[in-house]
Amino acid sequence: MQDMPPSPDVTVADAASGNWVDRYAPAATRPYLRLSRADRPIGTWLLLLPCWWGLTLAMLFDQQMGWSDLWIALGCGIGAWLMRGAGCTWNDITDRDYDAQVARTRSRPIPAGQVTVRGATIWMIAQALIAFCILLTFNKAAIGLGVLALLPVAIYPFAKRFTWWPQVFLGLAFNWGALLAWTAHTGRLEAPAVVLYLAGIAWTLFYDTIYAHQDTEDDALIGVKSTARLFGENTGFWLRRFLMAAVGLMGIAVIFAGLPNASVLAMVIALGGPWAMGWHMTWQQRGLDINDPAKMLQLFRANRDTGVIPLLFFAAALLV
């Protein structure tokens, strides 16, 4: 597919109506902000929240809190926005031919002709370089992990072409911040962070299977694989198992993190996080209707709250 001249401004089909990009951003910047999914902030939350889980559990682990942790939290926030944008831009570059064939994605900036492939590549590199500058403010171990994170990010767009489980690769990329933020605080990668990372991957399998059900018909026509297509009518069965894995693994991560130094009360409060998260995921599953794309998008977006819930419990545990 060759580079195309920009076409008139076109909004993206699955962006929220009246989002700030469509309403307030200068016209020349809108296609690039849409490439970064700035008009759809849910992805930034899903990338950021595992970072903050890792940071708060690391503080529970060593009972150390300082001003540097405030910068880690802020740096993760800025970095998540930038790297989500760079990753989505990379995804749209590699998927431009597929996106042109799917009703929900053909309005994205590259297939819609708003941005050339060359322009998208420059935009992707610019975002990644700024994020790298933020990464350089962390310790050496965290910097190494941050660089290593580029591997699953690079592979993910191709996963749906060779496996029915591309959501696993998304989970590997989107939950890397749990490892990075823990290491940025403690200076080393330890078992609780790894278990938390696995919990995040199970959560990603849960929410992205829901998300993928929006495109199952088009994906079948063009040969794109997903867990939504693989599971079909058995999706509810699999979602329950992802729910149990996410809650169970997160509970183990909390125990591993809290046992060395946390009080019993702090442990009880922190363990309330995965418990409450599980109930929110149960609520989503009860509302599941794989034949209603609008409902699937609504449930997918609800996962920002799913991820915020354990974070609030972890933060409360630090205060006792």
C-alpha positions in Angstrom: 0.0 0.0 0.0 1.6 3.3 -1.1 1.6 6.6 0.8 -1.6 8.5 0.1 -2.2 12.3 0.2 -4.2 13.4 3.2 -8.0 13.5 2.8 -10.5 15.8 4.5 -10.8 15.4 8.3 -12.6 12.2 9.2 -13.5 11.1 12.8 -12.7 7.6 13.9 -15.6 5.2 14.1 -15.1 3.9 17.6 -14.0 7.2 19.3 -16.4 8.7 21.9 -18.6 11.3 20.4 -17.4 14.8 21.2 -14.0 13.8 22.4 -11.4 16.5 23.0 -9.4 15.7 19.9 -12.4 16.2 17.5 -13.6 19.3 19.4 -10.5 21.3 20.4 -7.3 20.0 18.8 -6.0 22.1 15.8 -7.1 20.4 12.6 -3.5 19.7 11.5 -2.8 17.7 14.6 -5.9 15.6 14.7 -4.8 12.8 12.4 -1.6 12.3 14.5 -3.5 12.4 17.8 -5.9 9.9 16.4 -3.0 7.7 15.5 -1.9 7.8 19.1 -5.5 7.1 20.2 -5.6 10.3 22.1 -9.3 10.4 21.3 -9.7 7.0 23.0 -7.9 7.3 26.4 -8.9 3.8 27.7 -5.8 2.2 26.2 -3.5 4.6 28.1 -5.3 3.7 31.4 -4.9 0.0 30.6 -1.1 0.5 30.0 -0.6 2.9 33.0 -2.5 1.1 35.8 -0.2 -2.0 35.9 2.7 0.5 36.4 1.0 2.0 39.4 0.1 -1.4 40.8 3.8 -2.3 40.6 4.9 0.9 42.2 2.4 0.7 45.1 3.2 -3.0 45.8 6.9 -2.2 45.7 6.3 0.4 48.4 4.3 -2.1 50.4 7.2 -4.5 50.0 10.0 -2.4 51.4 7.9 0.2 53.4 9.9 2.9 51.7 8.2 6.0 50.1 9.9 9.2 48.9 9.7 12.0 46.5 11.4 9.9 43.9 8.3 7.7 43.8 6.1 10.7 42.9 8.4 11.1 39.8 8.2 7.4 39.0 4.4 7.7 39.1 4.3 10.8 37.0 7.0 9.5 34.6 5.0 6.3 34.1 1.9 8.4 33.3 3.7 10.5 30.7 5.5 7.4 29.4 2.3 5.4 29.1 0.7 8.1 27.0 3.7 8.4 24.7 4.4 4.6 24.4 0.7 3.8 23.9 0.7 6.4 21.2 3.9 5.0 19.6 2.6 1.4 19.9 -0.7 2.3 18.3 1.0 4.2 15.5 3.2 1.1 14.8 0.1 -1.1 14.9 -1.7 1.1 12.4 1.4 1.2 10.1 1.6 -2.6 10.0 -2.2 -3.2 9.9 -3.0 -0.5 7.3 -4.2 -3.1 4.7 -6.3 -5.0 7.2 -7.8 -1.8 8.7 -9.0 -0.8 5.3 -11.1 -3.9 5.1 -12.8 -3.7 8.6 -15.8 -1.4 9.1 -14.7 -0.2 12.6 -11.1 0.6 11.5 -11.2 1.8 8.0 -11.8 5.4 9.3 -8.3 5.3 11.1 -6.0 8.0 9.8 -3.8 5.9 7.5 -6.5 3.9 5.6 -8.6 7.1 5.6 -5.8 8.9 3.8 -5.3 11.5 6.5 -1.6 10.5 7.2 1.0 9.0 5.0 3.0 6.0 6.2 6.2 8.2 6.2 4.4 10.8 8.4 3.2 8.1 10.8 6.7 6.6 11.1 8.2 10.0 12.0 5.4 10.6 14.5 6.0 7.1 16.1 9.8 7.7 16.4 9.2 11.1 18.0 6.9 9.7 20.7 9.3 6.8 21.4 12.3 9.2 21.7 10.5 11.4 24.2 9.5 8.4 26.2 13.1 7.1 26.2 14.3 10.5 27.6 11.9 9.9 30.6 13.1 6.3 31.0 16.7 7.6 31.3 15.7 9.3 34.6 15.1 5.9 36.2 17.7 3.5 37.6 19.8 1.2 35.2 17.8 -1.9 35.9 14.5 -0.1 35.0 16.1 1.4 31.9 17.1 -2.1 30.7 13.6 -3.4 31.3 12.2 -0.4 29.4 14.3 -1.1 26.4 13.4 -4.8 26.5 9.7 -3.8 26.4 10.1 -2.8 22.8 10.3 -6.6 21.8 6.6 -7.5 22.7 5.5 -4.1 21.4 7.1 -4.8 18.0 5.8 -8.3 17.7 2.2 -7.7 18.8 0.7 -6.3 15.5 1.9 -9.5 13.7 0.6 -12.0 16.3 -2.9 -12.2 15.0 -1.4 -13.4 11.7 0.2 -16.5 13.2 -1.6 -17.4 16.4 -5.2 -17.6 17.8 -3.9 -16.0 21.0 -2.7 -12.5 20.0 -4.2 -11.2 23.2 -1.3 -13.0 25.1 1.2 -10.8 23.2 -0.9 -7.7 24.0 -0.8 -8.7 27.6 3.0 -9.1 27.5 3.3 -5.6 26.2 0.6 -3.8 28.1 1.5 -5.1 31.6 5.3 -4.6 31.3 4.9 -1.5 33.5 4.3 -3.7 36.5 7.9 -5.0 36.2 9.4 -1.6 35.3 7.8 0.5 38.0 8.6 -2.1 40.7 12.2 -2.1 39.5 12.3 1.7 39.3 11.4 1.8 43.0 13.4 -1.1 44.4 16.3 -1.2 41.9 15.8 -4.9 41.1 13.2 -7.2 39.7 11.6 -9.6 42.2 9.0 -12.4 42.4 6.0 -10.3 43.5 6.4 -8.1 40.4 6.6 -11.1 38.1 3.4 -12.7 39.6 1.7 -9.3 39.3 2.7 -9.2 35.7 1.1 -12.6 35.1 -2.1 -11.3 36.8 -2.1 -8.4 34.4 -1.7 -10.7 31.4 -4.8 -12.7 32.6 -6.7 -9.4 32.9 -5.7 -8.4 29.4 -6.9 -11.7 28.0 -10.2 -11.0 29.8 -10.8 -7.4 28.5 -9.2 -7.8 25.0 -11.3 -10.9 24.2 -14.3 -8.8 25.0 -12.9 -6.0 22.8 -12.2 -8.4 19.9 -15.8 -9.5 19.7 -16.6 -6.3 17.9 -14.7 -7.5 14.8 -15.3 -11.2 14.6 -17.2 -11.2 11.3 -14.7 -8.9 9.5 -11.8 -10.8 11.1 -13.1 -14.1 9.7 -13.5 -12.7 6.2 -9.9 -11.4 6.1 -8.3 -14.2 8.1 -7.3 -12.4 11.2 -7.1 -14.6 14.3 -8.2 -13.7 17.9 -9.3 -15.3 21.1 -12.8 -14.0 20.4 -13.0 -16.0 17.2 -11.3 -19.0 18.8 -13.8 -19.1 21.8 -16.9 -18.1 20.0 -20.0 -19.1 22.0 -17.7 -20.5 24.7 -16.3 -17.0 25.5 -18.1 -16.8 28.9 -16.4 -20.1 30.0 -13.0 -18.7 29.1 -13.6 -15.3 30.7 -14.4 -16.9 34.0 -11.0 -18.7 33.9 -9.2 -15.5 33.0 -11.0 -13.8 35.9 -10.0 -16.4 38.4 -6.4 -16.3 37.1 -6.2 -12.6 37.4 -7.6 -12.4 40.9 -5.7 -15.4 42.2 -2.3 -14.3 40.8 -2.8 -10.7 42.0 -3.7 -12.1 45.5 -0.4 -14.1 45.5 1.5 -11.0 44.4 0.0 -9.0 47.3 1.0 -11.8 49.8 4.5 -12.0 48.4 4.9 -8.2 48.5 3.4 -7.7 52.0 4.8 -10.6 54.0 8.3 -9.2 54.6 7.3 -5.9 56.3 3.6 -5.0 56.0 1.3 -5.2 59.0 -1.6 -7.6 59.1 -4.1 -4.8 58.6 -2.2 -3.5 55.6 -2.2 -7.0 54.1 -5.9 -7.4 54.6 -6.6 -4.1 53.0 -4.3 -4.8 50.0 -5.9 -8.3 49.5 -9.2 -6.5 49.2 -8.0 -5.1 45.9 -8.0 -8.3 43.8 -11.2 -9.4 45.6 -13.1 -6.2 44.6 -11.5 -6.3 41.1 -12.9 -9.8 40.7 -16.4 -8.6 41.5 -16.2 -5.9 38.9 -15.0 -8.4 36.3 -18.0 -10.6 37.3 -20.3 -7.7 36.7 -18.9 -7.4 33.2 -19.3 -11.0 32.5 -22.9 -11.0 33.6 -23.5 -8.2 31.0 -21.8 -10.0 28.2 -23.5 -10.2 24.8 -21.0 -11.2 22.1 -23.6 -10.3 19.4 -23.8 -6.7 20.5 -20.7 -4.7 19.5 -21.8 -1.6 21.3 -22.2 -3.5 24.5 -18.7 -5.1 24.0 -17.1 -1.7 23.6 -18.9 -0.4 26.7 -17.7 -3.4 28.8 -14.2 -3.0 27.4 -14.1 0.6 28.4 -15.3 -0.3 31.9 -11.9 -1.9 32.5 -10.4 1.4 33.5 -12.5 1.1 36.7 -11.5 -2.5 37.0 -7.8 -1.5 37.1 -8.4 1.5 39.4 -10.1 -0.6 42.1 -7.0 -2.6 43.3 -4.9 0.5 43.0 -7.1 2.2 45.5 -6.8 -0.7 48.0 -3.0 -0.8 47.5 -2.7 2.9 48.2 -4.9 2.6 51.3 -2.7 -0.2 52.6 0.3 2.1 52.5 -1.5 4.5 54.8 -1.9 2.1 57.8 
